[in-house]
Amino acid sequence: MQNKEIELKFGIEGNQCNLRQIFSKIGTVSDEQELHLDNTYFDTDKKELFAIRAGLRIRHADNFSEQTLKVKGQNIGGLHQRSEFNLPIDSSASVPNLKAFPKEAFPDDYNLDDLQKRLKKVCRINFTRKLFNLNVLDSTFEVAYDSGYIEVEGNKKYPLNELELELKETSVKEQDLLKLCSLVCNYLAQTQLPLLLEPFSKMHRASLLQQGKVISLNLAQFDSQNTTVKTLTNLVASFEQLYGYFIVSRDATVLALVNCVLHQLLEGLKMLKRKHLLAFVEGQKEPVDYKTDLKIIIRLLKDFYKTSSCFEKKLLKVSLNNNQKLVTYCVEKVRDAEKNTKLFLIPLKLRLLLSLLA
């Protein structure tokens, strides 16, 4: 019933119809299928599940129905890790049964009986999923392309278009999973797929869309140690969160915060370049030369920052004039810059590099 879910998640531009052909150039593709998935997510009026970063849903597919609880999630540069509990349910079920999940899935002070009574539908996420298995690097990934919409209160619909690669089997050691996923991202970059950053889960985006433009930067996850590596790691995490909020809110103030963090990150990476800190792969005595990778990361971030900063003032101006057509134009230009600089690679690459530094 419980699985440790490890997946790479990205936004993707446009309708993708030749993914099997593209991924066949990366590894061996098998077991292709298509599913129509209707998901209803639940929470309380006080958003108590959202507060503990848990997602609760009922999923109806063509040939099965299940209730799912996802808890204790984290996202590192597109690599999503969280515990997941799936239970089969009757196709007529309309509300999840919380007591069917193991007690350890919830905080100790949770009153499940009370929570059960107050559950309500938060949103509906309906999409078509095209999936297949990909065997590469002594590992098996389930590749899923989801295309559909998120529907929140008031029947407002928001487009959904994303690509997920969930790790199913691997001979790679746990401490090397970040490197494995980084290598897979290298292959993805070579395919020229129009991939985009997608820091938040479907449920997280739905909750933000329902609540409105509310920003709540979670600083609890950050390490307060005042070192070069920890400071840069915190900046990467801040960028991911803020950019996720920008994607949902399309807010000029949020973009200004994104650019502020990017500026600090660039300055920090330049300082790292000057310090010449040693980097080591676990179990090896010889240091790793990361100068070339760092130069490429800095160059790509600079290119994105240049465009993002340019459209920061433009976005504020058209937002103040309530010109939604030009708001959309500005956001699309920022996302075009994201796509052209392959920004989806950078957070994961940085986390991997920083993990090697002495």
Buried (B, 14 or more C-beta within 10 A) or exposed (E): EBEEBBBBBBBBBEEBEEBBEBBEEBBEBEEEEEBEBBBBBBBBEEEBBBEEBBBBBBBBBEEEBBBBBBBEBEBBBBBBBBBBBBEEBEEEBEBBEBEEBEEEBBEEEBEEEEBBEEBEEBBBBBBEBBBBBBBBBEBBBBBBBBBBBBBBEEEEEBEBBBBBBBBBEBEBEEEBBBBBBBBBBEBBEEEEBBBBBBBBBBBBBBBBBBEEEEBEEEEEEBEEEEEBBBBBBBBBBBBBBBBBBBBBBBBBBBBBBBBBBBBBBBEBBEEBBEEEBEBEEEEEEEEBEBEEBBEBBBEBBBBBBEBBBBBBEBBBEBBEEEEEEBBEBBBEBBBBBBBEBBBBBBBBBBBBBBBBBE
